[in-house]
Amino acid sequence: MPKRILQGTVVSDKGAKTVVVSVERIEKHPVLLKTIKKSKRFHAHDEKNEFKTGDLVRIQECAPKSKLKRWEVIGAGSKG
């Protein structure tokens, strides 16, 4: 089964070799039919501590690395 890849913004880089990435998605409300923006935060492994708060990154699923980390950073994201 292929690993999921998501793109989001780094919201915290305070942990050692860890970044917290906020991933936003847009969906339509089932009854009101309004467009709603939802976000979720993922703890991701950043081996070289190269990404800082505000950076756009791509993360990929991986085997568990700690209690919260189930994702790893695979590189910088692209706008658009």
Secondary structure as UniProt FT lines:
FT   STRAND          5..12
FT   TURN            16..17
FT   STRAND          18..28
FT   TURN            30..32
FT   STRAND          35..45
FT   TURN            47..48
FT   TURN            53..54
FT   STRAND          56..61
FT   STRAND          71..76
//
